[in-house]
Every structure is written in C-alpha cells, then in structure tokens.
Amino acid sequence: MKIVDSTFLIGLLKNDPETVKKARELDEEGGAATTVINVFETIYGVYRAMSDVPRRLESFERLIANFDILDLDLEAAKKAAQIAGNLGKAGYSIDPFDSLIAGITLTCGAEALVTRNLSHFKRVSGLTLEEH
C-alpha cells in the first residue's frame, strides 16, 4: 500500500494530468490510502484559497471516498514526535503536519509516500518517497 500526500489529492481535485496518470497507476497496483492529516490539509486549502467552496467540498467528498483514510493513533503520534525531535536535535525542522504524516506512513507499513514535496520529507529516516 502507498500513501498519497495532500499534493496528490489537490492535483486530483485540479484534474492535473500527471496526477491523474499516477492515480491510474496506483489503482492498477491495488489502490492507495491517505491520512486524516492530508484530509485536513486539503479541506483547509479548499476553505482558504479556492472559490466555490460548496462545489469543491462535494468534489473532495466524492474523491476521498476512493481512499482508505488512516488515522493518527498512539504509535503514529509517538513516531511523529521521534521524527520531529531527532530532526530538531540535528538542526533541521519539519512541519508538524509533515511529521504526523510521516509517522502514520511509517507505522502502518506503507511501501511509500507519494508526494510532490520531496524536500519536506527527505530527511525522515526509513521513509520511502515516490514523486508524482
């Protein structure tokens, strides 16, 4: 199983050809999941930046129905704290949401995190990234 990041969900909402192509590939591989954190980030973006909020929320609801949504549990929260703490100690920062996404991805045993924001996650030890 692969986890798709907010950048992927946004790309699908915008009908980005590269993202749509990648979604088809993921479907052929057996599908993908996302995290509750990515759902939050995407809906936040709809409310903050996009016009026609009701229509876009409805589109997002239809889109997200195709994904398993992974919750933040205790193990994922502890892993996210470890990630953020270790990076901070080494002099690097990571967005708290990104550390939570990485924590969920690592603890659920996902093959990879599919994202356009490789730089946000590249320092997370053990996290396999796949660009879309």
C-alpha positions in Angstrom: 0.0 0.0 0.0 1.1 3.5 -0.8 0.1 6.7 1.0 -0.8 9.8 -1.0 0.0 13.2 0.3 -2.0 16.4 0.2 -0.2 17.5 -3.0 -1.6 14.4 -4.7 -5.2 15.0 -3.5 -5.0 18.6 -4.6 -3.7 17.5 -8.0 -6.7 15.2 -8.4 -9.1 18.0 -7.4 -7.5 20.2 -10.1 -7.6 17.3 -12.6 -3.8 17.6 -13.1 -2.9 15.2 -16.0 0.3 13.9 -14.2 -1.6 13.2 -11.0 -4.5 11.5 -12.8 -2.0 9.3 -14.6 -0.3 8.4 -11.3 -3.7 7.7 -9.8 -4.4 5.2 -12.6 -1.1 3.5 -11.9 -1.9 3.3 -8.2 -5.3 1.8 -9.0 -3.6 -0.9 -11.1 -1.2 -1.6 -8.2 -4.2 -2.1 -5.9 -5.1 1.4 -4.8 -3.8 3.8 -2.2 -4.6 5.3 1.1 -4.2 8.8 2.7 -4.1 10.1 6.2 -6.6 12.1 8.2 -3.9 14.8 8.3 -3.9 15.0 4.5 -7.7 15.2 4.6 -7.4 18.2 7.0 -4.8 19.9 4.9 -6.8 19.6 1.7 -10.1 20.7 3.1 -8.3 23.6 4.8 -7.0 24.6 1.4 -10.5 24.5 -0.1 -11.8 26.8 2.6 -8.8 29.1 2.4 -7.9 29.5 -1.2 -10.4 28.1 -3.6 -13.6 29.7 -4.8 -16.9 27.9 -5.0 -16.3 26.1 -1.7 -19.5 24.0 -1.6 -18.9 22.5 -5.0 -15.2 21.9 -4.3 -16.1 20.2 -0.9 -18.6 18.0 -2.7 -15.9 17.1 -5.3 -13.5 16.3 -2.5 -16.0 14.1 -0.7 -16.5 12.1 -3.9 -12.7 11.9 -4.4 -11.9 10.8 -0.8 -14.4 8.0 -0.9 -12.0 6.1 -3.1 -9.3 6.1 -0.4 -8.7 4.3 2.8 -8.1 7.0 5.4 -5.5 6.2 8.1 -6.0 7.8 11.5 -3.4 9.2 13.8 -3.0 6.6 16.6 -0.8 6.5 19.6 2.1 4.6 17.8 2.0 7.1 14.9 2.0 10.0 17.2 5.0 8.7 19.1 6.8 8.1 15.8 6.0 11.6 14.6 7.4 13.0 17.8 10.5 11.0 17.4 10.9 12.2 13.8 10.5 15.9 14.8 12.7 15.6 17.9 15.5 13.9 16.1 15.4 16.3 13.2 15.3 19.3 15.5 18.2 17.9 17.5 20.2 17.6 14.2 19.4 21.2 13.4 16.6 20.6 10.9 13.0 21.4 11.1 9.9 19.7 9.8 6.4 21.0 9.7 4.3 19.4 12.5 1.8 18.1 10.0 4.5 16.5 7.8 5.9 14.7 10.9 2.5 13.4 11.6 2.0 12.2 8.0 5.5 10.6 8.1 4.7 8.9 11.5 1.4 7.4 10.2 3.1 6.3 6.9 6.0 4.6 8.8 3.8 2.9 11.5 1.2 1.5 9.0 3.9 -0.3 7.0 3.3 1.6 3.8 5.5 1.0 0.8 6.0 4.7 0.1 4.6 8.2 0.5 3.6 9.7 -2.9 4.2 13.4 -2.9 5.5 16.4 -4.8 7.1 17.8 -1.7 10.1 15.5 -1.5 12.1 18.2 0.3 9.5 18.2 3.1 10.2 14.5 3.8 13.6 13.6 2.5 15.3 13.7 5.9 12.9 11.3 7.5 14.9 8.1 8.2 13.3 5.0 6.8 10.6 6.8 4.8 10.4 5.8 1.1 9.3 8.6 -1.1 7.8 8.4 -4.6 7.4 11.6 -6.6 4.3 12.3 -8.7 
